[in-house]
């Protein structure tokens, strides 16, 4: 997969994490947001290489929990999910892989899966900068369709699978 060097940021309503910077603002805003809110949220727009996504930087530095990437949902929803995750990790909640969690996506459980480091270059440019390498963990938030179908279910629509690519190893 080509490198996704297309991190463009737009304003997204937020509660706990700031994290919206304009291209060209440099990286100081990200550092300031991490200090003030515990993380910074970056948005990458959909393009010919894949769906849009949002991801956090700074959560592992401030709470010790993995960073979070949310792929294929609307930007405001993704930012809200990351804010909730940041809030809960800062309150001491620990999240485990392959466990169902409520409270992130109204009416639907979600699962967290640790992504493979082989995807870091393509998806997590600013996180690689912040951590000065790949010495950090990232969860991918996995969610079902509105019919309750998960991406790994045999009946999962191809469009759903394509909008939420698996960055994790299938165990």
C-alpha positions in Angstrom: 0.0 0.0 0.0 1.4 3.5 -0.8 2.3 5.7 2.0 -0.6 7.9 3.1 1.2 11.2 3.2 -2.0 13.1 3.0 -2.7 14.2 6.6 -5.0 17.1 6.2 -6.8 18.3 9.3 -10.2 20.0 9.6 -12.1 21.3 12.5 -14.0 18.6 14.4 -16.0 19.3 17.5 -14.3 17.9 20.5 -14.6 17.6 24.3 -11.4 16.2 25.8 -8.8 16.1 23.0 -8.2 19.0 20.9 -6.3 18.0 17.9 -7.3 19.9 14.9 -4.5 21.8 13.2 -4.3 23.4 9.9 -1.7 22.1 7.4 1.4 24.2 7.9 0.9 24.9 11.6 3.8 22.7 12.4 3.8 20.3 15.3 3.7 22.6 18.3 -0.1 22.6 18.3 -0.1 18.8 18.7 2.3 19.0 21.6 0.2 21.8 23.2 -3.0 19.7 22.8 -1.3 16.6 24.3 -0.2 18.7 27.3 -3.7 20.2 27.8 -6.1 17.5 26.7 -4.0 14.3 26.9 -4.0 13.7 23.1 -4.2 15.2 19.7 -6.6 13.9 17.0 -5.5 13.8 13.3 -7.9 13.3 10.4 -6.9 11.8 7.1 -9.3 12.2 4.2 -10.6 9.4 2.0 -8.7 9.1 -1.3 -7.9 6.6 -4.0 -5.8 4.6 -1.6 -8.6 4.0 1.0 -11.2 5.3 3.4 -10.8 8.3 5.6 -9.8 7.9 9.2 -8.9 9.6 12.5 -6.2 8.7 15.0 -4.9 9.9 18.2 -1.4 10.8 19.3 -0.3 11.3 22.9 -2.7 8.9 24.7 0.1 6.4 25.4 2.3 9.2 26.7 -0.3 10.6 29.0 -2.2 7.4 30.2 -0.1 4.5 29.1 -2.9 3.1 27.0 -2.5 2.4 23.3 -3.3 5.1 20.7 -6.5 4.7 18.8 -7.4 4.7 15.1 -11.0 4.8 13.8 -11.5 4.0 10.1 -14.5 4.5 7.8 -16.8 6.5 10.1 -17.8 10.2 9.7 -15.1 12.5 11.1 -17.2 13.9 13.9 -18.1 10.4 15.1 -14.5 9.2 14.9 -13.3 12.2 16.9 -16.0 11.7 19.5 -15.0 8.0 19.9 -11.4 9.0 20.3 -12.4 11.6 22.9 -14.4 9.1 24.9 -11.5 6.6 24.7 -9.1 9.3 25.9 -11.5 10.2 28.8 -11.9 6.7 29.9 -8.2 5.7 29.7 -7.4 8.9 31.7 -9.8 7.7 34.4 -7.9 4.4 34.6 -10.1 2.1 32.5 -8.1 -0.6 30.8 -9.2 -2.0 27.4 -8.3 -5.4 26.2 -8.3 -6.9 22.7 -11.2 -8.9 21.5 -13.5 -7.8 24.3 -16.9 -6.1 23.6 -17.3 -2.5 24.9 -20.2 -0.2 25.0 -20.4 3.5 25.2 -18.4 4.4 22.1 -20.9 3.9 19.3 -24.5 4.5 20.4 -26.5 1.2 20.3 -23.6 -1.0 19.2 -20.7 -2.7 20.9 -17.2 -2.2 19.6 -14.0 -4.3 19.8 -10.4 -3.1 20.0 -7.6 -4.9 18.1 -3.9 -4.1 18.2 -2.7 -3.1 14.7 0.4 -4.6 13.1 3.4 -2.3 13.1 3.7 -3.0 9.3 0.8 -0.5 8.9 2.4 2.3 10.9 4.1 4.0 8.0 1.0 4.1 5.9 -1.4 5.3 8.6 0.4 6.9 11.5 2.9 9.5 10.3 2.5 12.0 13.1 2.6 9.2 15.8 5.9 8.0 14.4 7.1 11.6 14.7 5.8 12.0 18.3 7.3 8.7 19.5 10.4 9.0 17.3 9.8 5.6 15.9 7.4 2.7 16.2 7.8 2.1 20.0 4.1 2.6 20.8 0.9 0.5 20.5 -2.3 1.4 18.6 -5.7 -0.2 18.8 -8.0 -0.2 15.8 -11.7 0.3 16.8 -13.8 -2.4 15.1 -17.5 -1.9 14.8 -20.4 -3.8 13.2 -22.8 -2.8 10.5 -26.2 -1.4 11.7 -27.4 -5.0 11.2 -24.9 -6.3 13.7 -22.6 -7.9 11.1 -18.8 -7.7 11.9 -16.2 -7.3 9.2 -15.0 -10.9 9.6 -18.5 -12.4 9.3 -19.0 -14.4 6.0 -22.0 -12.3 5.2 -20.2 -8.9 5.6 -20.7 -6.7 2.6 -17.6 -6.1 0.6 -18.2 -2.3 0.8 -18.2 -2.6 4.6 -15.0 -4.6 4.6 -13.3 -2.1 2.3 -14.4 0.9 4.4 -12.9 -0.7 7.6 -9.7 -2.5 6.5 -8.1 -4.9 9.0 -4.8 -3.4 10.1 -4.5 -6.2 12.7 -3.6 -9.9 12.4 -6.4 -12.3 12.3 -5.9 -14.6 15.3 
